């Protein structure tokens, strides 16, 4: 590109040359996530994907979009940018997985005031890693350099995923009945929710990024920026031969807001509080933030990132399969007949 043509825009704070260099750098990451359906390269006006519809009688596309939220503030503060891209992918692919969909492709949006190519590259490398873990293609994205829109050194992330499921295999919770077991799969930590409160508690605690988190084994930085677990591989394995009646991704709103999204109106979920080990980061947040357990379960995943509602006789086998995916699972409750018009989630603390 001619420097003369780009000079005026550069004077206004937008470096076109840096943007082009960035695209060249990240091309390798998109290529590394290429799946059979991808029929385009990044850099075009739109990404092209030809889905394999063999064995699918009534294809239904399922899509979800999300961001990383104020967890990014800690990435800026700790100067650690290689994991938030995984968070970005996880928040969308886990959501469509709940309905039984297989992720096909993902697109990201990275916006900043001044493009720092090294930081942006680290972020997109994380996005690509998330796509690899979810077995979906990074089909394309957008990088926006917008002077004066963001504080120096800061950026924002958004993304969306598209997946596919046969209409006959769509999971919507309608088959859930009284007596089903609630199996919880362990989270990797805080995932990407509740960070406005986390940052407030951290600021009041006086802990620094390098300090060891009380009760834990890792530093504050490594604990709080642990990326969100991606559950595609284990759940896809279970869907092949298990009767999964409903699934829940525990995100914003915790247990109280997410479980009812799949429960029939006549059914309630009874969660056994002491049925899984609560990771140290949540114990620290509760104590340092002077929070009650109901408040914790309204805001955080408290160690359970993904929930399956299954027939009682299948719960044990599901739990036994999880170590093959380096995950732990627990029977954390059961369904019961709903009492009147009360809340559908009952946790006995």
N, C-alpha and C positions, 0 to 999 in steps of 0.2 A: 504494500500500500504506500502511496505517495505521502511523505511526511507533510508536504504542503497542504494536501487536501484535508488531512486530519488535524492540522495545527489549531484551527479555530475551535473545534470541539474539545481538543486537549486543554486549551486555555480556559474552557468552561468547566473543566474537571473530569471529562470523560476520555479515557485512554483507549482508543479503538485498537491500537496495536497490541496493548496488553490483553485485551479481550480476545483477539485473534490467537495470540500465543497461548492463552489459557485453553481455548478450544482444542488446539493442537495437542496440548499436554494431556487433556482428559480423554481424548479419543481412545487411548489404550484401555481405559477403564470400561468404557461402553463396550468395546470389542470383547473384553474379558467376560462379559455377562451375556453375550450373544447366544440366543437359543434358536431352535429350528424355524420358528415363525418369523424371525426378523428378516426383512428383505430390503432394508435401507441402512445407510450409514448416518451418523450424526452430522449435522451441518445443513441438512435440508430444511425445508419449511415445515415439514411434518414427518413423524416417524411412521414407517410402514410395517405392519405386522399381519401375517397370514395365519390365522389360528388353525390348528389341526382339529377338525370336527369329527374325526372317526370315532365311533363308539358313543357319540353324543346325539341323542334323538331330538331333544329340544334345547338347544343352547341358550343359556341366559347369561348375559354379561353382568358382572357385579363390579362396582367401582367405589372407591373411597378416597378421600383427600384429608390431609392433616398437616400439621407442622410439628415443631419440637417445643414450642413455647418458651418460657423463661428459663428453661434449662440452658439455653444459649448464653444467658448472662454469666453462668458459671464457666462455660467454655471460654468466653472472652476473658473473664477474671483470672482463670487458671492457665490461659494460653494453651489449651488442649483442644484440638479441632478434628481429631481423627476418628471420633466415635459418634458425633452427633448425626452424621449421615446415616449410620446404622439405625439410630433412633427414628429418623425420618421415614425410612422404608418400613420399619417394624410397625409403626403406628397405623399405616394404611393396610399392609398385607395381613396383619393379624385381624383387622376388622373384617375384611372380605372372607377370610378363612372361616370365621364364625358361621357363615352361611353355606359353607361347604365348597366355596369357590377355589379354584386353582389359579394362583397369580400368573398372569401372562407377561405384563410389562409395566414399567414404572417410569414416570417423568418427574424431574425435579425443577424447582425454581429457586435460584440463589440471587439475592439482592443485597447490594452494599453501597456505601457512599463512595468509596474508592477501592478499586479492585486490587487486592493483594494476592498475586498469583499463587504464592506458596500456601497461604492459608486456604484459599479457594480450592486448590488442588487437594489438600488434605481432607477437606470436607467432602468433595466429590469422590475421592477414593473410598471414604466411608460409605457413601451412597452405593457405590458399586459393590462393596463387600456385603452390604445389606441385601442387595439384589441377588448376589451369589448365594447367600444363605437361604433366601426365599425361592431360589431357582426360577427367577423371572428376569427378563431383559431390561437393562437400562436403555430405553428406546430413544431418549433425547432429553432435552431440558432447555432452560433459559437462564442466562446470566445477565443481570441488570445492574449497571453502574449508574447510581443516581446521587450526585453530589447534593449535600445538605439534607438528605432524607434520613440518614443514619449517623449516629455518633461515630467518631473516628475509631477504627478497629472493630466495628460491629457489623453484623449482617443479619439477614433473616432467611429462613428456609421454609419452603412448602413443597408438597409433592402429591402425586396421586397415582393410584394403582388401578389397573383393570384386570379382572380375572374372569373365569368362565366356569359354569356348572351346568350339568344337565338338570332340567326342570324337575325331573323325577327324583333327583338326589339333593334338591335344595333343602337346607336345614333351617327351619324357622321356629322350632320349639313347640309346634302344635301337637307333637306326639308325646310330650312330657306328661307324666301322670304321677299320681300319689305313689310313693314307695321307691321312686327312682333314686339312685345315688348321685351325689355331687362330688365329682373328682376334681381336685385342684392341682394344676401343674405349677411348680415353683417359678417365681419370678427371678430375674437376675439382680434385682434390687429395686430402686425407686421407679425404674422405667422412665416415662417422660411426663409424669403428672404430679401436681402439687408443689412445683418448684418456686412459686411465689412465696409460699409459706416456708419451704425449706430454706430459701435464701434469707428470709427474715430471722428464722431460728439460728442459722449459721452466723449471721452478723451479730446477734445478741450473745452467742456463745463465746466469742473471742477466739475460736479455733482458726488456724491457718490451713492453707491447702496442703502443706507438708505434714501436718500433725496427724497422728494415727487417730482414726475415729474411735471414740470410747466404746469398748466392748468388741471392736472389730479387729481385723488383721491388716487392713489396707489403710492408706492415707485418706484424708478427707477428699482430696481431689479424685483419686481413683475410685473411691466408693460412690461419690455423688455423680460422677460422669460414666459409671458403668453403663454400657448401652442396653437398650431394651431387648429382651429376648425375642427371637423370631421363632414361632411355633409351627411353621409350615411343614417341615420334614416329619416330625413325629405325628402331627395330626393327620397329614395325608396318609401316612402308614395306617393309622387307626381306622380311617374312613373306608379303607379297602375291605375290611372284614368285621368291623364292629358296628353295633347299632347305636350310633351317636344321635341322641334325640335333640340335643340343644347344646350350644356352645356360647361362651361369654368371654370377651376380652376385657379384663379389668383395667379400665382407663379412668379418665376424669369422672368423679362421682363415686369411685370406689365400689364396694359391694352393694350398697343400698340403691344406687341408681342404675347399675349395669345388669345385675341379675334379673330384675323385673322385665327387662327388654325382651327376654325370650320365654318368660313364664306364662302359661295360660292363666286367665283371670281367676280360675277357681283353685289354683295351686300356689303354695308358698314355699320358700326355701328356708330350711332350718340349718343354720351353719354352726358347727361345733367349734367353738373358739380355740380349744386346746388340742386340736387334731393335727396341727403341723407346727414346726418350730418357727418362731418369729425371728427374722434376721436382725442382727444388732442395730442396723441403721434405723429401723423403725422403733426399736426400744429407746434409742437415743433421741429421736425426734419427739416421742411421747413425753419423755422426761424433761428434755431441754425446753420443749414448747409448752409444757404443762397442759397436755391434751388428754382428753378421756379416750377410752377405747372406741366408743361410738363415733367420736370425732375422727379418730384415725381411720376407721373403716369407711367413713364417708369421703375421705380425701385420698387415701393411699391404697395400694394393693396389699400391703402388709405381708408380703411374701408369696402371694398367689397371683400369678400373672394371667392365667388362662384357666377356664373352667369347662368341664364336660358334664353333661347330664345324661346318665346312661342307666340301663337296666341293672338292678342290684347284682345279678350273677356275672356281669362283665367287669365290674369295678376292679377286682383283684388282678385280672389279666392285664388291664390297662396300666395299672400301677407297676406291674412287673416288667412291662415293656420299656418304660421310660429311661432306665439307666443306659440302654443301648444308644440313647440320644444325649447322654450326659445330663439328664434331667431327673428330678424327683417329683413324684406325685403322691397324693394322699386322698383318702376319702375324708372330705371335710364337712359332709352334711348329707341331708336327704330331703326329698320333697314330701309335703304333707298337705292335707286339705286346708284351704285358706280359711282363717277365722274371720268371718264377716267381711268388712271392707278395710281391714287393717293393712299395715305394710306387708309387702310380700316377702320381705327378707327379715328373718328373726335370728339374731345372734345372741346366744346365751353366754354372757361374760362371767 
